[in-house]
Amino acid sequence: SLIDKGGTLKGNLIVSMGRQYKRRHSSAKRDRPQVESDRSLWRKEQWSECPISDQFIAYYKAQKIVPDDQWDIFQSSCQRPLPITFRFNSNMPFQGALALLKRGDFDSIADAEPEENIHPEWRVQAPKPLKWYRDDLAWQIGATKRQLKKHPHLSELNKWVFSLNEKGFISRQEAVSMIPAILLDVQGHHAVLDTCAAPGSKTAQLLEMVVGGSGPLAPGFILANDASPIRANNLVHQLNRLCVPCFIVTNHEAQHFPSLTLAEGSRLSFDRILCDVPCSGDGTVRKNSEIWSKWNTGNSVGLHRLQINIVTRALQLLKPGSRLVYSTCSFNPIENEAVVSHILRASGGSLSLIDVSDQLPGLIGRPGLTHWKVFNKDVEYSDYSQVPEQLQNSFRSSVFPPTSDEIQQFSLNRCIRVLPHDQDTGGFFIAVMVKSGSEPVPEPIVPETAVATSSSVDPIIKNPVINGDGERFFRLMDYSDHRPVVDNLVSVFGLSSSFPVNQLWSRSSNPRNAIGRIYLMNSAVDAVLQSSSCVRRSLKVVHAGVILFEPSRRKDPRSPPYRIAHNGASILHRFMSQRVCQWPNDLFGQLLAAKTLSYSDLPDHERTGLSTIGIGSFLISTMIPSDDSKSPSSPLFVTCWHSSDSVQVMVSQPAIDCLISALPCKL
């Protein structure tokens, strides 16, 4: 039992892992055989026999995160696996798939017989939209991940969901994970920093918001950062699916993120910042059952300081009058309200929590706590004076609840706690803060490694070289130095005078190497890449922008040296007057299905149109009529190669499948 007869808390202190931050206790190896045995049991018994952590139960009962009369249903919900949730990607032609759900094509899954060894309450339920997500663009399927894969009655739905996810029409994302991006209230002109971005579902959501109202050439941008190089590279793959030039991926510890001085001498600051910080993650117990065996009372204390330092650094980068969202997937007030309280206390009135309860109608959120308890092993500390001197480096004064006066001042009730039993979700915590003026923001709890804070402005370097993944570097394709390459692109593809030739970048391990892939950045990303921090390589850039052109690698001397990259087609077509033609839906679909069509397979009109296009890369478009008669048709594009007697599709099979799915005609 966690609570002994004297009413104190018992248990070992094991500092937790939050995202990539992991520390191991010496007893871990001794405990491993039993842990492995438990894991095998969970897999064998399909979760229903998952052991419950007595420490977890006793600790959170003491914290009163739910009323006593709701504890049983809360605990029961924590022991159930999560339902499937996803959202439609707003930059994709998803209307047909959404119509199937609204029409109820999959409602019959509710008739599925329950599986053996499954609790009768865990019956499959029909898909339904999340009440609080706009325009029915987020859905929940009342089935577990295992049921969706294994239940024979759900096989067609499983194939459909898998296909939509592979093609990029949807993002599989936990429901509560969608909340922070919505509350950040991102607009198309905003500079947005995501401090701990990987794996990227929230970042992709933010990027869709930037381009949603302004198109792919929106003036705003997302800077997505992660401390892990591997996770940062995985983040690139997630964001590249959106095919837009307005994002940067960097690799820094968030609490040490460098200051950036732009070319004109101003310091870069952000309109919106998301701090979805490393945490103990016990709110994810429904999808990560191993938390039951690993959970202990020290999980929160080990991350509290890091969380404060990440938010502190973010606030130093936030513009006055702008918004920051702090979030965790933890129930623990030491990682949640205690962090927010310290930040508000140290800000001297320059920060405030704002009430966002009306921004997500239909979401059930509990108000933040104003009182909580602090435990260490078998001892409860009522205030900081009771913490032994040798433990004061771990148990900072900031982990304790605010005073009575501070409770009135901080308005912690404006924080949002999402609990599993309210709407069948995971656990989550969100706080939305506004920086009211230019007053000083709090300092880190302990001194961190120095960051770039000098106000001096470095001279502009003509071809800045930016640190990438340790092997390749971004460099600006200055027109005066790369005029033959740029002029060739303009001439071959008929690029208009409005095409931003001064925002083209290349990437190579040596500036003297030949130009390979050519990237386009929007104006904001271009300015960041030319900042003095990038010139000095103190900003570690993993990726930026969208690929427009790639070397053709064709031996035919008649073909141009570069071909159009599929990721850049939807942007490039806006500026092209040559090497682009329009086909009807049915012929466009035939080409996608066959991948190659010879001249003899083409109607006279299309064959004549190709005669004006030389050998090499070009675009074929087709117009997709809108479901709404009042809305205009939208174009689809595919990158192709024109040879002397045939047309060949030059995109991957997943991209082909995606394009076929968007066509109104059946192939």
Beta strands, then each sheet from edge to edge (+ up, - down):
strand 1: 84-88
strand 2: 125-129
strand 3: 138-142
strand 4: 170-172
strand 5: 191-194
strand 6: 221-225
strand 7: 247-250
strand 8: 270-276
strand 9: 318-328
strand 10: 351-353
strand 11: 366-367
strand 12: 374-376
strand 13: 379-381
strand 14: 416-418
strand 15: 428-435
strand 16: 465-467
strand 17: 473-476
strand 18: 504-508
strand 19: 518-520
strand 20: 541-544
strand 21: 546-551
strand 22: 562-564
strand 23: 580-582
strand 24: 596-598
strand 25: 616-624
strand 26: 634-642
strand 27: 646-649
sheet 1: 2+ 3- 1+ 4-
sheet 2: 10+ 15- 9+ 8+ 5+ 6+ 7+ 20-
sheet 3: 10+ 15- 14+ 11-
sheet 4: 12+ 13-
sheet 5: 16+ 17- 18+ 19- 21+ 22-
sheet 6: 23+ 25+ 26- 27+ 24-
end
